[in-house]
Amino acid sequence: MIINNEVYLATIIAVASGIFGQYFIKKLASLESISRALNVMFLICVGLASAIVLFFGQGHWRVEIFIVGLGFINALVAWLWWRAIKVSLSQTMLFLPLTGFTGVFLTALLLGEGNFLNPKDLGGVLALLGALGLLSSIYFFRGSRQEGKKVRRIWLWCIIGQSILGGVIVFLMKYFALQEISKTNFIFSWYLGAFLGSFMPLILEKDLKIRLPRKGLWPAYLLLSVATLVSVLTSYWSLELAPAALVLPFQQFLNVLSSALVGLFIFHERKSFSFLDWIGVAVGFTSMVLLIVGISLVAKI
Protein backbone atom coordinates (compact mmCIF):
# COMPACT_ATOMS: atom_id res chain seq x y z
CA MET A 1 0.00 0.00 0.00
CA ILE A 2 1.33 3.45 -0.92
CA ILE A 3 1.38 5.81 2.06
CA ASN A 4 0.56 9.40 1.20
CA ASN A 5 1.82 12.45 3.04
CA GLU A 6 -1.51 12.97 4.81
CA VAL A 7 -1.07 9.67 6.67
CA TYR A 8 2.39 10.75 7.88
CA LEU A 9 1.10 14.16 8.91
CA ALA A 10 -1.91 12.77 10.79
CA THR A 11 0.28 10.19 12.54
CA ILE A 12 2.97 12.67 13.60
CA ILE A 13 0.41 15.12 15.00
CA ALA A 14 -1.48 12.32 16.78
CA VAL A 15 1.72 11.04 18.42
CA ALA A 16 3.05 14.48 19.41
CA SER A 17 -0.26 15.59 20.93
CA GLY A 18 -0.66 12.21 22.65
CA ILE A 19 2.74 12.52 24.37
CA PHE A 20 1.95 16.09 25.36
CA GLY A 21 -1.36 14.89 26.82
CA GLN A 22 0.25 12.06 28.84
CA TYR A 23 2.51 14.60 30.54
CA PHE A 24 -0.43 16.69 31.74
CA ILE A 25 -2.45 13.62 32.74
CA LYS A 26 0.38 12.53 35.04
CA LYS A 27 0.73 16.07 36.38
CA LEU A 28 -2.98 16.63 37.11
CA ALA A 29 -3.58 13.08 38.42
CA SER A 30 -1.12 13.78 41.22
CA LEU A 31 -2.74 17.11 42.14
CA GLU A 32 -6.49 16.68 41.58
CA SER A 33 -9.27 14.14 42.01
CA ILE A 34 -9.09 12.04 38.84
CA SER A 35 -12.87 11.93 38.45
CA ARG A 36 -13.19 15.71 38.76
CA ALA A 37 -10.21 16.34 36.50
CA LEU A 38 -11.76 14.19 33.77
CA ASN A 39 -15.07 15.99 34.10
CA VAL A 40 -13.40 19.39 33.70
CA MET A 41 -11.24 18.24 30.78
CA PHE A 42 -14.18 16.80 28.86
CA LEU A 43 -16.23 19.94 29.51
CA ILE A 44 -13.48 22.03 27.90
CA CYS A 45 -13.24 19.51 25.04
CA VAL A 46 -16.98 19.83 24.36
CA GLY A 47 -16.55 23.60 24.13
CA LEU A 48 -13.58 23.25 21.76
CA ALA A 49 -15.41 20.68 19.64
CA SER A 50 -18.43 23.01 19.39
CA ALA A 51 -16.15 25.79 18.15
CA ILE A 52 -14.68 23.46 15.54
CA VAL A 53 -18.15 22.57 14.25
CA LEU A 54 -19.15 26.24 14.08
CA PHE A 55 -16.04 27.32 12.18
CA PHE A 56 -15.28 24.26 10.05
CA GLY A 57 -18.54 22.30 9.90
CA GLN A 58 -19.96 24.39 7.05
CA GLY A 59 -23.28 24.71 8.84
CA HIS A 60 -23.72 20.94 9.23
CA TRP A 61 -24.30 20.19 12.89
CA ARG A 62 -25.45 16.66 13.54
CA VAL A 63 -25.26 14.61 16.74
CA GLU A 64 -24.34 11.01 15.93
CA ILE A 65 -26.02 9.02 18.68
CA PHE A 66 -23.78 5.95 18.30
CA ILE A 67 -20.66 8.13 18.53
CA VAL A 68 -22.11 9.73 21.67
CA GLY A 69 -22.41 6.23 23.14
CA LEU A 70 -18.85 5.47 22.11
CA GLY A 71 -17.61 8.65 23.78
CA PHE A 72 -19.58 7.71 26.91
CA ILE A 73 -17.69 4.40 27.14
CA ASN A 74 -14.44 6.21 26.43
CA ALA A 75 -14.92 8.26 29.59
CA LEU A 76 -14.73 5.03 31.60
CA VAL A 77 -11.62 3.94 29.68
CA ALA A 78 -10.02 7.33 30.38
CA TRP A 79 -10.83 6.98 34.08
CA LEU A 80 -9.04 3.59 34.18
CA TRP A 81 -6.10 4.97 32.17
CA TRP A 82 -5.66 8.01 34.45
CA ARG A 83 -5.70 5.83 37.56
CA ALA A 84 -3.02 3.58 36.08
CA ILE A 85 -0.85 6.53 35.00
CA LYS A 86 -1.07 8.03 38.48
CA VAL A 87 0.69 4.90 39.78
CA SER A 88 3.31 4.76 37.00
CA LEU A 89 3.33 6.48 33.61
CA SER A 90 6.37 4.58 32.30
CA GLN A 91 5.09 1.11 33.24
CA THR A 92 1.52 1.84 32.15
CA MET A 93 2.60 3.02 28.70
CA LEU A 94 4.25 -0.34 27.97
CA PHE A 95 0.78 -1.90 27.85
CA LEU A 96 -0.69 0.57 25.37
CA PRO A 97 -0.02 -1.82 22.41
CA LEU A 98 -2.42 -4.33 23.97
CA THR A 99 -5.17 -1.82 23.21
CA GLY A 100 -4.01 -1.62 19.60
CA PHE A 101 -3.68 -5.39 19.47
CA THR A 102 -7.31 -5.83 20.50
CA GLY A 103 -8.46 -3.12 18.09
CA VAL A 104 -6.46 -4.42 15.12
CA PHE A 105 -7.55 -8.00 15.81
CA LEU A 106 -11.20 -6.94 15.78
CA THR A 107 -10.79 -4.94 12.56
CA ALA A 108 -9.12 -7.95 10.96
CA LEU A 109 -11.80 -10.33 12.18
CA LEU A 110 -14.87 -8.21 11.48
CA LEU A 111 -13.76 -5.75 8.80
CA GLY A 112 -11.44 -8.00 6.80
CA GLU A 113 -8.25 -5.98 7.27
CA GLY A 114 -5.81 -8.91 7.26
CA ASN A 115 -5.40 -12.41 8.62
CA PHE A 116 -4.30 -12.11 12.24
CA LEU A 117 -3.03 -14.55 14.83
CA ASN A 118 -2.43 -17.34 12.32
CA PRO A 119 0.11 -19.56 14.12
CA LYS A 120 1.42 -20.74 10.75
CA ASP A 121 2.73 -17.26 9.96
CA LEU A 122 5.80 -15.66 11.57
CA GLY A 123 3.81 -12.50 12.21
CA GLY A 124 1.09 -14.40 14.04
CA VAL A 125 3.65 -16.14 16.25
CA LEU A 126 5.42 -12.86 17.06
CA ALA A 127 2.14 -11.10 17.85
CA LEU A 128 1.06 -13.89 20.17
CA LEU A 129 4.46 -14.06 21.89
CA GLY A 130 4.45 -10.28 22.27
CA ALA A 131 1.01 -10.23 23.88
CA LEU A 132 1.92 -13.06 26.26
CA GLY A 133 5.26 -11.43 27.05
CA LEU A 134 3.60 -8.15 27.96
CA LEU A 135 1.21 -9.89 30.29
CA SER A 136 4.03 -11.89 31.90
CA SER A 137 6.06 -8.71 32.53
CA ILE A 138 3.44 -7.70 35.10
CA TYR A 139 4.93 -10.33 37.43
CA PHE A 140 8.15 -8.33 37.77
CA PHE A 141 6.57 -4.96 38.54
CA ARG A 142 6.70 -4.29 42.25
CA GLY A 143 6.74 -0.50 42.47
CA SER A 144 7.78 1.47 45.51
CA ARG A 145 7.07 0.18 49.01
CA GLN A 146 4.79 3.13 49.70
CA GLU A 147 2.32 2.00 47.05
CA GLY A 148 1.50 -1.36 48.61
CA LYS A 149 -0.06 -4.47 47.08
CA LYS A 150 -3.57 -3.01 46.99
CA VAL A 151 -2.48 -0.08 44.79
CA ARG A 152 -0.61 -2.39 42.40
CA ARG A 153 -3.63 -4.69 42.22
CA ILE A 154 -5.87 -1.74 41.28
CA TRP A 155 -3.26 -0.73 38.68
CA LEU A 156 -3.37 -4.22 37.17
CA TRP A 157 -7.16 -4.23 36.85
CA CYS A 158 -7.06 -0.77 35.30
CA ILE A 159 -4.56 -2.03 32.70
CA ILE A 160 -6.69 -5.07 31.84
CA GLY A 161 -9.93 -3.09 31.63
CA GLN A 162 -8.38 -0.35 29.53
CA SER A 163 -6.76 -2.84 27.13
CA ILE A 164 -10.06 -4.59 26.44
CA LEU A 165 -12.44 -1.62 26.37
CA GLY A 166 -9.88 0.61 24.62
CA GLY A 167 -9.41 -2.02 21.90
CA VAL A 168 -13.15 -2.20 21.31
CA ILE A 169 -13.24 1.59 20.98
CA VAL A 170 -10.38 1.52 18.44
CA PHE A 171 -12.33 -1.01 16.38
CA LEU A 172 -15.52 1.04 16.53
CA MET A 173 -13.60 4.20 15.58
CA LYS A 174 -12.38 2.40 12.47
CA TYR A 175 -15.92 1.18 11.75
CA PHE A 176 -17.38 4.68 11.96
CA ALA A 177 -14.49 6.05 9.90
CA LEU A 178 -15.59 3.68 7.14
CA GLN A 179 -19.14 5.05 7.42
CA GLU A 180 -17.79 8.44 6.25
CA ILE A 181 -19.02 10.39 9.26
CA SER A 182 -17.48 13.85 9.06
CA LYS A 183 -14.62 14.68 11.41
CA THR A 184 -16.51 17.65 12.88
CA ASN A 185 -19.63 15.64 13.71
CA PHE A 186 -17.49 12.80 15.04
CA ILE A 187 -15.45 14.98 17.37
CA PHE A 188 -18.47 16.87 18.75
CA SER A 189 -20.52 13.69 19.33
CA TRP A 190 -17.49 11.93 20.82
CA TYR A 191 -16.82 14.59 23.43
CA LEU A 192 -20.49 15.17 24.20
CA GLY A 193 -20.68 11.47 25.10
CA ALA A 194 -17.39 11.60 27.00
CA PHE A 195 -18.55 14.60 29.04
CA LEU A 196 -21.79 12.82 29.95
CA GLY A 197 -19.87 9.64 30.74
CA SER A 198 -17.45 11.53 33.00
CA PHE A 199 -20.28 11.99 35.52
CA MET A 200 -20.41 8.23 36.14
CA PRO A 201 -17.26 8.06 38.33
CA LEU A 202 -18.51 11.12 40.27
CA ILE A 203 -21.88 9.44 40.82
CA LEU A 204 -20.20 6.22 41.96
CA GLU A 205 -18.01 8.20 44.36
CA LYS A 206 -21.02 10.27 45.50
CA ASP A 207 -19.08 13.43 44.76
CA LEU A 208 -21.63 15.70 43.08
CA LYS A 209 -20.80 19.05 44.67
CA ILE A 210 -19.68 21.73 42.22
CA ARG A 211 -16.01 22.50 42.77
CA LEU A 212 -13.83 24.50 40.41
CA PRO A 213 -10.20 23.49 39.87
CA ARG A 214 -7.52 25.48 41.60
CA LYS A 215 -6.82 28.77 39.84
CA GLY A 216 -3.25 27.95 38.87
CA LEU A 217 -4.23 24.68 37.18
CA TRP A 218 -6.49 26.13 34.47
CA PRO A 219 -3.64 26.49 31.93
CA ALA A 220 -2.77 22.79 32.43
CA TYR A 221 -6.41 21.81 31.91
CA LEU A 222 -6.65 23.89 28.75
CA LEU A 223 -3.42 22.51 27.26
CA LEU A 224 -4.43 18.95 28.15
CA SER A 225 -7.86 19.40 26.56
CA VAL A 226 -6.38 20.79 23.33
CA ALA A 227 -3.80 17.97 23.16
CA THR A 228 -6.46 15.31 23.82
CA LEU A 229 -8.86 16.67 21.23
CA VAL A 230 -6.14 17.01 18.58
CA SER A 231 -4.91 13.49 19.29
CA VAL A 232 -8.38 11.96 18.89
CA LEU A 233 -9.16 14.03 15.81
CA THR A 234 -5.92 13.16 14.00
CA SER A 235 -6.18 9.48 15.02
CA TYR A 236 -9.64 9.37 13.45
CA TRP A 237 -8.27 11.14 10.37
CA SER A 238 -5.44 8.59 10.02
CA LEU A 239 -7.96 5.72 10.28
CA GLU A 240 -9.92 7.30 7.44
CA LEU A 241 -6.80 7.32 5.27
CA ALA A 242 -5.22 3.93 5.99
CA PRO A 243 -5.90 0.49 7.55
CA ALA A 244 -5.67 0.25 11.33
CA ALA A 245 -2.91 -2.38 11.01
CA LEU A 246 -0.77 0.20 9.21
CA VAL A 247 -1.47 3.19 11.44
CA LEU A 248 -1.76 1.85 14.98
CA PRO A 249 1.54 -0.08 15.40
CA PHE A 250 3.66 2.88 14.32
CA GLN A 251 1.67 5.36 16.39
CA GLN A 252 1.78 3.24 19.50
CA PHE A 253 5.49 2.44 19.30
CA LEU A 254 6.36 6.14 19.22
CA ASN A 255 3.80 6.92 21.94
CA VAL A 256 5.10 4.23 24.27
CA LEU A 257 8.76 5.05 23.80
CA SER A 258 8.39 8.81 24.25
CA SER A 259 5.83 8.76 27.08
CA ALA A 260 7.79 6.12 29.00
CA LEU A 261 10.87 8.34 28.84
CA VAL A 262 8.76 11.25 30.15
CA GLY A 263 7.72 9.12 33.13
CA LEU A 264 11.22 7.83 33.81
CA PHE A 265 13.16 11.07 33.54
CA ILE A 266 10.79 14.03 33.89
CA PHE A 267 8.68 12.54 36.70
CA HIS A 268 11.69 10.56 38.02
CA GLU A 269 9.79 7.26 38.31
CA ARG A 270 13.05 5.39 37.73
CA LYS A 271 14.16 6.33 41.26
CA SER A 272 11.50 4.06 42.79
CA PHE A 273 12.29 1.08 40.51
CA SER A 274 13.75 -2.06 42.01
CA PHE A 275 15.92 -4.54 40.10
CA LEU A 276 12.81 -6.61 39.32
CA ASP A 277 11.02 -3.53 38.00
CA TRP A 278 13.83 -2.96 35.50
CA ILE A 279 13.60 -6.61 34.41
CA GLY A 280 9.87 -6.07 33.91
CA VAL A 281 10.54 -2.97 31.81
CA ALA A 282 13.05 -4.90 29.66
CA VAL A 283 10.66 -7.84 29.18
CA GLY A 284 7.74 -5.48 28.52
CA PHE A 285 9.61 -3.34 25.99
CA THR A 286 10.93 -6.40 24.11
CA SER A 287 7.45 -7.93 24.07
CA MET A 288 5.96 -4.65 22.86
CA VAL A 289 8.37 -4.59 19.90
CA LEU A 290 7.55 -8.25 19.07
CA LEU A 291 3.84 -7.46 19.21
CA ILE A 292 4.11 -4.44 16.94
CA VAL A 293 6.38 -6.23 14.43
CA GLY A 294 4.08 -9.25 14.46
CA ILE A 295 0.99 -7.19 13.70
CA SER A 296 2.82 -5.41 10.90
CA LEU A 297 4.02 -8.67 9.33
CA VAL A 298 0.63 -10.33 9.48
CA ALA A 299 -0.95 -7.26 7.91
CA LYS A 300 1.48 -7.74 5.01
CA ILE A 301 2.37 -4.05 4.94
C-alpha positions in Angstrom: 0.0 0.0 0.0 1.3 3.4 -0.9 1.4 5.8 2.1 0.6 9.4 1.2 1.8 12.5 3.0 -1.5 13.0 4.8 -1.1 9.7 6.7 2.4 10.7 7.9 1.1 14.2 8.9 -1.9 12.8 10.8 0.3 10.2 12.5 3.0 12.7 13.6 0.4 15.1 15.0 -1.5 12.3 16.8 1.7 11.0 18.4 3.0 14.5 19.4 -0.3 15.6 20.9 -0.7 12.2 22.6 2.7 12.5 24.4 1.9 16.1 25.4 -1.4 14.9 26.8 0.3 12.1 28.8 2.5 14.6 30.5 -0.4 16.7 31.7 -2.4 13.6 32.7 0.4 12.5 35.0 0.7 16.1 36.4 -3.0 16.6 37.1 -3.6 13.1 38.4 -1.1 13.8 41.2 -2.7 17.1 42.1 -6.5 16.7 41.6 -9.3 14.1 42.0 -9.1 12.0 38.8 -12.9 11.9 38.4 -13.2 15.7 38.8 -10.2 16.3 36.5 -11.8 14.2 33.8 -15.1 16.0 34.1 -13.4 19.4 33.7 -11.2 18.2 30.8 -14.2 16.8 28.9 -16.2 19.9 29.5 -13.5 22.0 27.9 -13.2 19.5 25.0 -17.0 19.8 24.4 -16.5 23.6 24.1 -13.6 23.3 21.8 -15.4 20.7 19.6 -18.4 23.0 19.4 -16.2 25.8 18.2 -14.7 23.5 15.5 -18.2 22.6 14.3 -19.2 26.2 14.1 -16.0 27.3 12.2 -15.3 24.3 10.1 -18.5 22.3 9.9 -20.0 24.4 7.0 -23.3 24.7 8.8 -23.7 20.9 9.2 -24.3 20.2 12.9 -25.4 16.7 13.5 -25.3 14.6 16.7 -24.3 11.0 15.9 -26.0 9.0 18.7 -23.8 6.0 18.3 -20.7 8.1 18.5 -22.1 9.7 21.7 -22.4 6.2 23.1 -18.8 5.5 22.1 -17.6 8.6 23.8 -19.6 7.7 26.9 -17.7 4.4 27.1 -14.4 6.2 26.4 -14.9 8.3 29.6 -14.7 5.0 31.6 -11.6 3.9 29.7 -10.0 7.3 30.4 -10.8 7.0 34.1 -9.0 3.6 34.2 -6.1 5.0 32.2 -5.7 8.0 34.4 -5.7 5.8 37.6 -3.0 3.6 36.1 -0.9 6.5 35.0 -1.1 8.0 38.5 0.7 4.9 39.8 3.3 4.8 37.0 3.3 6.5 33.6 6.4 4.6 32.3 5.1 1.1 33.2 1.5 1.8 32.2 2.6 3.0 28.7 4.2 -0.3 28.0 0.8 -1.9 27.8 -0.7 0.6 25.4 0.0 -1.8 22.4 -2.4 -4.3 24.0 -5.2 -1.8 23.2 -4.0 -1.6 19.6 -3.7 -5.4 19.5 -7.3 -5.8 20.5 -8.5 -3.1 18.1 -6.5 -4.4 15.1 -7.5 -8.0 15.8 -11.2 -6.9 15.8 -10.8 -4.9 12.6 -9.1 -7.9 11.0 -11.8 -10.3 12.2 -14.9 -8.2 11.5 -13.8 -5.7 8.8 -11.4 -8.0 6.8 -8.3 -6.0 7.3 -5.8 -8.9 7.3 -5.4 -12.4 8.6 -4.3 -12.1 12.2 -3.0 -14.6 14.8 -2.4 -17.3 12.3 0.1 -19.6 14.1 1.4 -20.7 10.7 2.7 -17.3 10.0 5.8 -15.7 11.6 3.8 -12.5 12.2 1.1 -14.4 14.0 3.7 -16.1 16.2 5.4 -12.9 17.1 2.1 -11.1 17.9 1.1 -13.9 20.2 4.5 -14.1 21.9 4.5 -10.3 22.3 1.0 -10.2 23.9 1.9 -13.1 26.3 5.3 -11.4 27.1 3.6 -8.1 28.0 1.2 -9.9 30.3 4.0 -11.9 31.9 6.1 -8.7 32.5 3.4 -7.7 35.1 4.9 -10.3 37.4 8.1 -8.3 37.8 6.6 -5.0 38.5 6.7 -4.3 42.3 6.7 -0.5 42.5 7.8 1.5 45.5 7.1 0.2 49.0 4.8 3.1 49.7 2.3 2.0 47.1 1.5 -1.4 48.6 -0.1 -4.5 47.1 -3.6 -3.0 47.0 -2.5 -0.1 44.8 -0.6 -2.4 42.4 -3.6 -4.7 42.2 -5.9 -1.7 41.3 -3.3 -0.7 38.7 -3.4 -4.2 37.2 -7.2 -4.2 36.9 -7.1 -0.8 35.3 -4.6 -2.0 32.7 -6.7 -5.1 31.8 -9.9 -3.1 31.6 -8.4 -0.4 29.5 -6.8 -2.8 27.1 -10.1 -4.6 26.4 -12.4 -1.6 26.4 -9.9 0.6 24.6 -9.4 -2.0 21.9 -13.2 -2.2 21.3 -13.2 1.6 21.0 -10.4 1.5 18.4 -12.3 -1.0 16.4 -15.5 1.0 16.5 -13.6 4.2 15.6 -12.4 2.4 12.5 -15.9 1.2 11.7 -17.4 4.7 12.0 -14.5 6.0 9.9 -15.6 3.7 7.1 -19.1 5.1 7.4 -17.8 8.4 6.3 -19.0 10.4 9.3 -17.5 13.9 9.1 -14.6 14.7 11.4 -16.5 17.6 12.9 -19.6 15.6 13.7 -17.5 12.8 15.0 -15.4 15.0 17.4 -18.5 16.9 18.7 -20.5 13.7 19.3 -17.5 11.9 20.8 -16.8 14.6 23.4 -20.5 15.2 24.2 -20.7 11.5 25.1 -17.4 11.6 27.0 -18.5 14.6 29.0 -21.8 12.8 29.9 -19.9 9.6 30.7 -17.4 11.5 33.0 -20.3 12.0 35.5 -20.4 8.2 36.1 -17.3 8.1 38.3 -18.5 11.1 40.3 -21.9 9.4 40.8 -20.2 6.2 42.0 -18.0 8.2 44.4 -21.0 10.3 45.5 -19.1 13.4 44.8 -21.6 15.7 43.1 -20.8 19.1 44.7 -19.7 21.7 42.2 -16.0 22.5 42.8 -13.8 24.5 40.4 -10.2 23.5 39.9 -7.5 25.5 41.6 -6.8 28.8 39.8 -3.2 27.9 38.9 -4.2 24.7 37.2 -6.5 26.1 34.5 -3.6 26.5 31.9 -2.8 22.8 32.4 -6.4 21.8 31.9 -6.7 23.9 28.7 -3.4 22.5 27.3 -4.4 18.9 28.1 -7.9 19.4 26.6 -6.4 20.8 23.3 -3.8 18.0 23.2 -6.5 15.3 23.8 -8.9 16.7 21.2 -6.1 17.0 18.6 -4.9 13.5 19.3 -8.4 12.0 18.9 -9.2 14.0 15.8 -5.9 13.2 14.0 -6.2 9.5 15.0 -9.6 9.4 13.4 -8.3 11.1 10.4 -5.4 8.6 10.0 -8.0 5.7 10.3 -9.9 7.3 7.4 -6.8 7.3 5.3 -5.2 3.9 6.0 -5.9 0.5 7.6 -5.7 0.2 11.3 -2.9 -2.4 11.0 -0.8 0.2 9.2 -1.5 3.2 11.4 -1.8 1.8 15.0 1.5 -0.1 15.4 3.7 2.9 14.3 1.7 5.4 16.4 1.8 3.2 19.5 5.5 2.4 19.3 6.4 6.1 19.2 3.8 6.9 21.9 5.1 4.2 24.3 8.8 5.1 23.8 8.4 8.8 24.3 5.8 8.8 27.1 7.8 6.1 29.0 10.9 8.3 28.8 8.8 11.2 30.2 7.7 9.1 33.1 11.2 7.8 33.8 13.2 11.1 33.5 10.8 14.0 33.9 8.7 12.5 36.7 11.7 10.6 38.0 9.8 7.3 38.3 13.1 5.4 37.7 14.2 6.3 41.3 11.5 4.1 42.8 12.3 1.1 40.5 13.7 -2.1 42.0 15.9 -4.5 40.1 12.8 -6.6 39.3 11.0 -3.5 38.0 13.8 -3.0 35.5 13.6 -6.6 34.4 9.9 -6.1 33.9 10.5 -3.0 31.8 13.0 -4.9 29.7 10.7 -7.8 29.2 7.7 -5.5 28.5 9.6 -3.3 26.0 10.9 -6.4 24.1 7.5 -7.9 24.1 6.0 -4.7 22.9 8.4 -4.6 19.9 7.6 -8.2 19.1 3.8 -7.5 19.2 4.1 -4.4 16.9 6.4 -6.2 14.4 4.1 -9.3 14.5 1.0 -7.2 13.7 2.8 -5.4 10.9 4.0 -8.7 9.3 0.6 -10.3 9.5 -1.0 -7.3 7.9 1.5 -7.7 5.0 2.4 -4.0 4.9 
